Amino acid sequence: MKTFRNLALALSLFMSLALPSACFATPTASSWFTIYTVSTDQSSDTLIITPDSPHTVVNPSSCSLTYGYAMSSDVAGHSERYAMLLGALLSNKEVYVVVDGCASGLPKVISVSIRRQ
């Protein structure tokens, strides 16, 4: 029994060191920003949001690209968030996003908020 417990402890220690921290990322909110561009990804059903400068893109999952955010259609409420972002772009309102994971190499948007300036 002691051998099994030691093996389990060693395995859990190995897994915590071997897996990248991105596997344990939690949803993270950005700061408020205005949108510079909204575009689509040619290879998938993904919307790309590029913040106006200066804005530091939050990237808790260590995605490979950091110039903006991606909104994938596989997350519930995709159409509503798309409409909110287009409205914010057209009216020059500030937004903040909550990201979790990656889509098309960018931090993946799971929530959007808008405010008046």
C-alpha positions in Angstrom: 0.0 0.0 0.0 2.9 2.3 0.8 4.4 1.7 -2.6 1.2 2.5 -4.3 0.9 5.8 -2.4 4.5 6.7 -3.2 3.9 5.9 -6.9 0.7 8.1 -6.9 2.6 10.9 -5.3 5.4 10.7 -7.7 3.0 10.5 -10.7 1.1 13.6 -9.5 4.4 15.5 -9.0 5.6 14.5 -12.5 2.3 15.6 -14.1 2.3 19.0 -12.4 5.9 19.6 -13.7 5.5 18.0 -17.1 2.2 19.7 -18.1 2.5 23.3 -19.2 0.8 25.9 -17.0 -1.5 26.7 -20.0 -3.4 23.5 -19.2 -4.4 25.0 -15.9 -5.3 28.5 -17.1 -8.5 30.0 -15.8 -10.8 32.5 -17.5 -9.1 36.0 -17.4 -10.6 39.4 -18.1 -8.8 42.1 -20.1 -8.7 45.7 -19.3 -11.1 48.1 -21.1 -10.2 48.9 -24.7 -11.6 50.2 -28.0 -11.7 47.9 -31.0 -9.4 48.8 -33.9 -10.5 46.0 -36.3 -12.9 43.1 -36.5 -12.2 40.5 -39.2 -12.8 36.8 -40.0 -10.4 34.0 -40.1 -10.2 32.5 -43.6 -9.5 29.0 -42.4 -12.3 28.6 -39.7 -15.5 30.1 -38.4 -13.7 32.6 -36.1 -14.0 36.3 -35.6 -10.7 38.2 -34.9 -10.8 41.3 -32.7 -7.8 43.6 -32.8 -7.6 46.2 -29.9 -6.7 49.8 -30.5 -3.2 50.7 -29.2 -2.1 50.8 -26.5 -3.6 47.6 -25.1 -1.9 44.5 -23.7 -3.7 41.4 -24.8 -4.3 39.0 -21.9 -3.0 35.5 -22.8 -3.4 33.2 -19.8 -3.2 30.1 -22.0 0.0 31.1 -23.7 -1.5 31.2 -27.2 1.0 31.5 -30.0 -0.4 34.8 -31.3 -1.0 37.9 -29.2 -2.1 40.7 -31.5 -5.7 40.3 -30.6 -8.5 38.0 -29.6 -10.5 35.3 -31.4 -14.1 34.4 -31.0 -15.0 30.9 -32.0 -18.5 29.9 -33.1 -18.3 26.7 -30.9 -19.0 28.8 -27.7 -22.6 29.4 -26.8 -23.8 33.0 -27.5 -21.4 33.6 -30.4 -24.0 35.6 -32.4 -24.8 37.8 -29.5 -21.2 38.6 -28.8 -20.6 39.2 -32.5 -23.4 41.8 -32.6 -22.1 43.4 -29.4 -18.6 43.8 -30.8 -19.8 45.2 -34.1 -22.0 47.7 -32.2 -19.0 48.7 -30.0 -16.8 49.1 -33.1 -19.3 51.3 -34.9 -20.1 53.5 -31.9 -16.5 53.6 -30.6 -17.5 52.1 -27.2 -15.1 50.5 -24.8 -15.2 46.7 -24.4 -13.5 44.2 -22.2 -13.4 40.5 -22.9 -12.9 37.4 -20.8 -10.7 34.8 -22.4 -10.1 31.1 -21.8 -8.1 28.9 -24.1 -7.0 29.6 -27.6 -8.8 29.8 -31.0 -6.9 30.2 -34.3 -3.7 30.8 -32.2 -5.2 33.8 -30.3 -6.8 34.0 -26.8 -10.4 32.7 -27.1 -13.2 35.1 -26.1 -15.9 33.6 -23.9 -17.6 36.8 -22.7 -17.9 40.4 -23.8 -18.9 43.6 -21.9 -19.4 47.1 -23.3 -19.5 50.5 -21.6 -19.9 54.2 -22.5 -16.8 56.3 -22.3 
